[in-house]
């Protein structure tokens, strides 16, 4: 049991897989798909939403399909944006995005509340600090 805990602590993706495994084996269905664009002009756009807000239930499994567009600045590792919730980094909510489409499966936090999603990659000299979205967790 300690070996599993160490493995999960060292790799949030393994922890997410272990959370998803019972649901997948029992036919619980696929996670809800949420499509997001990280634009070249430093904005997050959530498909089907006027504002950049994602609303989930506590513990809900979501599949994020994120299209990242390259802006005027990017990191040496090729990351053009990130999709980060600082309070939830240890739960896998720290995604570095390279240009193109990336997909991630994550588990929403159990605690209801509002969380700020931000880009931590300096992607635009003027607008990077405003690149934010919101995750709302409510029952």
C-alpha positions as a Markdown table, in Angstrom:
| # | Residue | x | y | z |
|---|---|---|---|---|
| 1 | Unk | 0.0 | 0.0 | 0.0 |
| 2 | Unk | 2.8 | 2.4 | 0.8 |
| 3 | Unk | 4.4 | 1.6 | -2.6 |
| 4 | Unk | 1.1 | 2.7 | -4.3 |
| 5 | Unk | 0.9 | 5.9 | -2.3 |
| 6 | Unk | 4.5 | 6.8 | -3.2 |
| 7 | Unk | 3.9 | 6.0 | -6.9 |
| 8 | Unk | 0.7 | 8.2 | -6.9 |
| 9 | Unk | 2.5 | 11.1 | -5.1 |
| 10 | Unk | 5.3 | 11.1 | -7.6 |
| 11 | Unk | 3.1 | 11.1 | -10.6 |
| 12 | Unk | -0.4 | 12.7 | -10.6 |
| 13 | Unk | -1.3 | 11.1 | -13.9 |
| 14 | Unk | -1.0 | 7.6 | -12.3 |
| 15 | Unk | -3.3 | 8.8 | -9.5 |
| 16 | Unk | -5.8 | 10.1 | -12.0 |
| 17 | Unk | -5.7 | 6.7 | -13.8 |
| 18 | Unk | -6.3 | 4.8 | -10.6 |
| 19 | Unk | -9.3 | 7.1 | -9.8 |
| 20 | Unk | -10.7 | 6.5 | -13.3 |
| 21 | Unk | -10.0 | 2.7 | -13.5 |
| 22 | Unk | -13.1 | 1.5 | -11.4 |
| 23 | Unk | -15.5 | 3.7 | -13.4 |
| 24 | Unk | -14.1 | 2.5 | -16.7 |
| 25 | Unk | -14.2 | -1.2 | -15.6 |
| 26 | Unk | -17.8 | -0.9 | -14.4 |
| 27 | Unk | -19.0 | 0.9 | -17.5 |
| 28 | Unk | -19.3 | 4.3 | -15.9 |
| 29 | Unk | -18.9 | 6.1 | -19.2 |
| 30 | Unk | -16.4 | 8.5 | -20.5 |
| 31 | Unk | -15.4 | 11.7 | -18.8 |
| 32 | Unk | -17.1 | 14.9 | -19.9 |
| 33 | Unk | -15.3 | 16.6 | -22.8 |
| 34 | Unk | -14.4 | 20.3 | -22.3 |
| 35 | Unk | -12.9 | 22.1 | -25.3 |
| 36 | Unk | -10.6 | 25.1 | -24.6 |
| 37 | Unk | -8.5 | 27.4 | -26.8 |
| 38 | Unk | -5.5 | 29.2 | -25.4 |
| 39 | Unk | -5.3 | 32.0 | -28.0 |
| 40 | Unk | -2.3 | 33.7 | -29.6 |
| 41 | Unk | -3.6 | 37.0 | -28.0 |
| 42 | Unk | -3.4 | 35.6 | -24.5 |
| 43 | Unk | -7.0 | 34.5 | -23.7 |
| 44 | Unk | -8.6 | 31.3 | -22.6 |
| 45 | Unk | -11.8 | 30.5 | -24.6 |
| 46 | Unk | -14.1 | 27.7 | -23.4 |
| 47 | Unk | -16.3 | 26.2 | -26.2 |
| 48 | Unk | -20.0 | 27.0 | -25.7 |
| 49 | Unk | -19.3 | 29.6 | -23.0 |
| 50 | Unk | -19.5 | 33.4 | -23.3 |
| 51 | Unk | -17.0 | 33.8 | -20.4 |
| 52 | Unk | -13.9 | 31.7 | -19.7 |
| 53 | Unk | -15.6 | 29.7 | -17.0 |
| 54 | Unk | -15.7 | 25.9 | -16.5 |
| 55 | Unk | -18.3 | 24.5 | -14.0 |
| 56 | Unk | -17.8 | 21.0 | -12.6 |
| 57 | Unk | -19.2 | 18.9 | -9.8 |
| 58 | Unk | -16.9 | 17.9 | -6.9 |
| 59 | Unk | -14.8 | 14.9 | -7.9 |
| 60 | Unk | -16.1 | 15.0 | -11.5 |
| 61 | Unk | -13.8 | 13.5 | -14.1 |
| 62 | Unk | -13.3 | 15.8 | -17.1 |
| 63 | Unk | -11.4 | 15.4 | -20.3 |
| 64 | Unk | -9.8 | 18.7 | -21.5 |
| 65 | Unk | -9.1 | 19.1 | -25.2 |
| 66 | Unk | -6.9 | 22.3 | -25.3 |
| 67 | Unk | -5.8 | 23.9 | -28.5 |
| 68 | Unk | -2.8 | 26.2 | -27.9 |
| 69 | Unk | -2.0 | 28.9 | -30.4 |
| 70 | Unk | 1.5 | 30.4 | -30.4 |
| 71 | Unk | 1.7 | 34.0 | -29.5 |
| 72 | Unk | 4.7 | 36.4 | -29.7 |
| 73 | Unk | 6.6 | 34.8 | -26.8 |
| 74 | Unk | 7.1 | 31.2 | -25.6 |
| 75 | Unk | 9.4 | 29.1 | -23.4 |
| 76 | Unk | 12.7 | 27.3 | -24.5 |
| 77 | Unk | 11.0 | 23.9 | -23.9 |
| 78 | Unk | 8.4 | 24.8 | -26.6 |
| 79 | Unk | 5.6 | 25.6 | -24.2 |
| 80 | Unk | 3.5 | 28.4 | -25.6 |
| 81 | Unk | 1.0 | 28.6 | -22.7 |
| 82 | Unk | 0.1 | 26.7 | -19.5 |
| 83 | Unk | -3.2 | 25.9 | -17.9 |
| 84 | Unk | -2.5 | 26.1 | -14.2 |
| 85 | Unk | -4.4 | 26.2 | -10.9 |
| 86 | Unk | -1.7 | 26.9 | -8.3 |
| 87 | Unk | -3.7 | 25.4 | -5.4 |
| 88 | Unk | -4.2 | 22.2 | -7.4 |
| 89 | Unk | -0.8 | 21.7 | -8.9 |
| 90 | Unk | -0.2 | 18.5 | -6.9 |
| 91 | Unk | -3.5 | 17.1 | -8.3 |
| 92 | Unk | -2.4 | 17.5 | -11.9 |
| 93 | Unk | -3.8 | 20.9 | -12.7 |
| 94 | Unk | -0.5 | 22.2 | -14.0 |
| 95 | Unk | -0.5 | 21.7 | -17.8 |
| 96 | Unk | 2.2 | 23.0 | -20.1 |
| 97 | Unk | 0.9 | 23.5 | -23.6 |
| 98 | Unk | 2.8 | 23.3 | -26.8 |
| 99 | Unk | 1.4 | 24.6 | -30.0 |
| 100 | Unk | -1.5 | 22.4 | -31.3 |
| 101 | Unk | -4.0 | 20.2 | -29.6 |
| 102 | Unk | -3.3 | 18.5 | -26.3 |
| 103 | Unk | -5.7 | 16.3 | -24.3 |
| 104 | Unk | -5.7 | 15.7 | -20.5 |
| 105 | Unk | -8.0 | 13.8 | -18.2 |
| 106 | Unk | -8.3 | 15.3 | -14.7 |
| 107 | Unk | -10.4 | 15.0 | -11.6 |
| 108 | Unk | -12.1 | 18.1 | -10.2 |
| 109 | Unk | -11.3 | 18.9 | -6.6 |
| 110 | Unk | -13.7 | 17.6 | -3.9 |
| 111 | Unk | -14.0 | 21.0 | -2.3 |
| 112 | Unk | -16.6 | 23.3 | -3.7 |
| 113 | Unk | -15.4 | 26.8 | -4.6 |
| 114 | Unk | -13.9 | 29.0 | -7.3 |
| 115 | Unk | -10.3 | 28.4 | -8.6 |
| 116 | Unk | -8.3 | 30.7 | -10.8 |
| 117 | Unk | -6.8 | 29.2 | -13.9 |
| 118 | Unk | -3.9 | 31.1 | -15.3 |
| 119 | Unk | -1.1 | 30.9 | -17.8 |
| 120 | Unk | 2.3 | 30.7 | -16.2 |
| 121 | Unk | 4.2 | 30.8 | -19.5 |
| 122 | Unk | 5.1 | 34.4 | -20.5 |
| 123 | Unk | 3.2 | 34.3 | -23.8 |
| 124 | Unk | 2.6 | 37.9 | -24.6 |
| 125 | Unk | 4.5 | 41.0 | -23.4 |
| 126 | Unk | 1.3 | 43.1 | -23.0 |
| 127 | Unk | -1.5 | 40.7 | -22.1 |
| 128 | Unk | 0.0 | 37.7 | -20.4 |
| 129 | Unk | -0.9 | 38.8 | -16.9 |
| 130 | Unk | -4.6 | 38.9 | -17.9 |
| 131 | Unk | -4.7 | 35.4 | -19.3 |
| 132 | Unk | -7.0 | 33.8 | -16.7 |
| 133 | Unk | -10.1 | 31.6 | -16.6 |
| 134 | Unk | -12.2 | 30.2 | -13.7 |
| 135 | Unk | -13.0 | 26.7 | -12.5 |
| 136 | Unk | -16.2 | 26.7 | -10.4 |
| 137 | Unk | -16.8 | 23.5 | -8.4 |
| 138 | Unk | -20.3 | 23.2 | -7.1 |
| 139 | Unk | -22.6 | 20.3 | -6.1 |
